[in-house]
Amino acid sequence: IRICLHQGYEEILIERGYEIPEPFIGMALIDTGADQSCIDHTVVDNLGLLPIDVAPVITPNGIHPDCHVYPIRLEFCQRGFDLNAAISLPIRDMHAGNMIALIGRDILKHCFFAYDGPAGDWRLDFELS
């Protein structure tokens, strides 16, 4: 997955002559139980993002009452999604490896997702628009 600046925010920075940070690349976990997609704190730091809001989040580790919310763009499967409310959580602390994002139902609502447990296979198809 590639995480970069929200397209609208990027356009404003370009217009004003600011340098655009390189996208942050890593692994993402599909989380059908998550209402909103989340990004790891390291992504926020690397992209130099500023929060636009705070929101409470309930995770298996408990309630996080004041999580920062950021406008970002997630790109995967040749698709890009501008999110106005990606929540920052310590994802790398919760999952091993290069996990930098959880893909929640705010993105999954735009696709067909199927998991075939016995075959160990999955499928993700996006709506054609």
C-alpha positions in Angstrom: 0.0 0.0 0.0 1.1 3.6 -0.7 0.1 6.3 1.7 0.5 9.9 0.5 -1.0 13.3 1.0 -4.7 13.8 0.4 -5.0 15.0 -3.2 -6.6 18.3 -2.3 -3.9 19.1 0.3 -1.2 18.1 -2.2 -2.6 20.5 -4.8 -2.6 23.4 -2.3 1.1 22.7 -1.4 2.1 22.5 -5.1 0.3 25.8 -5.8 2.2 27.4 -3.0 5.6 26.0 -4.1 6.1 23.5 -1.2 7.9 20.2 -1.7 5.7 17.1 -1.7 7.0 14.3 0.6 7.5 10.9 -1.0 4.7 8.3 -0.4 5.1 5.9 2.5 5.0 2.3 1.4 4.3 -0.8 3.5 1.8 -3.5 4.2 -1.8 -3.1 5.1 -4.3 -5.4 6.9 -7.9 -5.7 5.7 -10.0 -5.2 8.9 -13.7 -5.8 8.2 -14.5 -4.9 11.8 -13.0 -1.4 11.5 -15.4 1.5 10.6 -12.6 3.7 9.5 -9.2 3.1 8.0 -6.2 3.7 10.2 -2.5 4.6 9.7 0.5 4.1 11.8 2.1 7.0 13.7 5.3 6.5 11.6 3.4 7.5 8.5 2.2 10.7 10.1 5.8 11.6 11.1 7.3 10.7 7.7 4.7 12.7 5.7 4.7 15.6 8.1 1.0 15.5 8.6 -1.0 17.8 10.9 -4.1 16.5 12.6 -7.5 18.0 11.6 -9.5 16.5 14.4 -9.6 13.9 17.2 -11.9 10.9 17.5 -12.4 8.1 20.0 -11.5 4.6 18.8 -12.2 1.2 20.3 -9.6 -1.5 19.6 -9.1 -5.0 21.0 -6.6 -3.2 23.4 -9.2 -0.9 24.8 -10.6 2.6 24.2 -8.3 5.3 22.8 -10.3 8.5 23.5 -8.3 11.1 21.7 -6.8 9.7 18.4 -5.7 12.2 15.9 -7.4 12.3 12.5 -5.6 13.1 9.3 -6.5 13.7 5.6 -4.5 11.2 3.5 -4.6 9.2 0.3 -4.3 5.4 0.3 -3.3 3.7 -3.0 -3.5 0.0 -3.7 -4.8 -2.3 -6.4 -4.3 0.5 -9.0 -6.9 2.6 -7.0 -6.6 5.7 -4.9 -8.8 6.7 -2.0 -8.8 10.2 -0.5 -9.8 9.9 3.1 -10.7 12.9 5.2 -10.6 11.0 8.4 -7.8 8.4 8.7 -7.1 7.7 12.3 -3.6 7.4 13.7 -2.9 4.4 15.9 0.2 2.5 16.9 -0.4 -0.2 14.3 3.2 -1.5 14.2 2.9 -2.0 18.0 -0.2 -4.1 17.5 0.9 -6.1 14.5 4.4 -7.4 13.6 6.3 -6.5 10.5 5.9 -3.7 8.1 2.2 -3.1 8.8 1.4 0.6 8.3 -2.3 0.7 7.7 -5.6 -1.0 8.5 -8.1 -0.9 5.6 -11.6 -0.4 7.1 -15.1 -0.4 5.9 -14.8 3.2 4.7 -12.8 1.8 1.8 -14.2 -1.7 1.7 -17.7 -0.3 1.0 -16.5 0.4 -2.5 -15.5 -3.2 -3.3 -16.4 -6.8 -3.2 -14.3 -8.7 -0.7 -14.4 -12.5 -0.3 -12.3 -14.8 1.8 -12.2 -18.6 1.1 -10.8 -20.1 4.3 -10.5 -23.7 3.2 -8.6 -22.7 0.0 -6.7 -20.0 1.8 -7.6 -17.5 -0.9 -9.2 -14.1 -1.0 -10.6 -11.7 -3.6 -10.9 -8.0 -3.7 -12.8 -6.4 -6.7 -13.6 -2.7 -7.0 -16.7 -1.2 -8.6 -16.1 0.1 -12.1 -17.1 3.7 -12.3 
